[in-house]
Amino acid sequence: MHRRDILRAFLGAAVARAGTSFVDGTALLLNVGSGRVSSVRDGKIARRWIAPPGSTMKPLSLLALIEANKLTATDEYLCPGRLILNGRSLNCSHPYTSTPMNVSRTIAYSCNCAAVHFAQRFGPGELGTFLVRFGLSSVTGLLPDPEAAGRVQLEPAGSPSQLQALGEEGIEITPLELLRAYTRLANQITNPRLGPILDGLEGAVDYGTAQASRLEHIRVAGKTGSARTAFGVPVAWFAGFAPSRAPKVVVTILLPGRSGGADAAPIAGRLLREYFASGA
């Protein structure tokens, strides 16, 4: 069976298990060496569907603070578990732990409380400017035919800024834009400042929300996300790369679903498993 047909079968099966009748979704695999998308399921959705990225933004938000010298790998915050932000309940779903959250654990556990705590350090427009610079409001050119561009609010303040750091509000992107952003992460893994981010992405796969993307003999770095579109459609994301310390491929998944960990991560794991089994 052709790789593209296998990818389509994986995606359809996962959506069916999620119990939704909306079967559209996209899965992308990019070859780091060539910088080109080598496998795609539904390029139209990849090019045109815009949605909040959810927790796939946490690594980028924390990296923005690190690069601004406003956060270090050793900074910690004890997660209280409960979070109300701008009238929204965003309680953490990870198990209670008495260990304080640092950058790596915030990503691995997808801790909303810690991410919001650290995001209070952003100045007006600082995060939005970083995200624009990272390419999250511009077309990628990774696939042929016209594509949409994401939208990043440049100057949210207070709670809206913190919601942007969580990928909940103030940002909507295409799967291609997220693919490009994580490709940039993959290409910077030798940068010492990226160390705690990479540790967190590996932790998310080893023991966090992205465990369903784990491979037996190859370490994966990845992050899941769950959000709702402007029309109220729940969507599930996964973005990551492998091998984590010497990336060959970057994967991005977006489909209707309520959980990035339960709906999107398994597809990423199967796609990566098939890719490396092929000897490519």
Helices and strands as residue ranges (DSSP letters): H 3-17, E 26-31, E 36-41, H 43-48, G 54-57, H 58-67, E 84-85, E 88-89, H 103-108, H 112-119, H 126-133, E 151-152, H 159-165, E 171-172, H 175-186, G 192-194, H 195-206, G 211-213, E 221-228, E 234-242, E 249-256, I 260-264, H 265-277
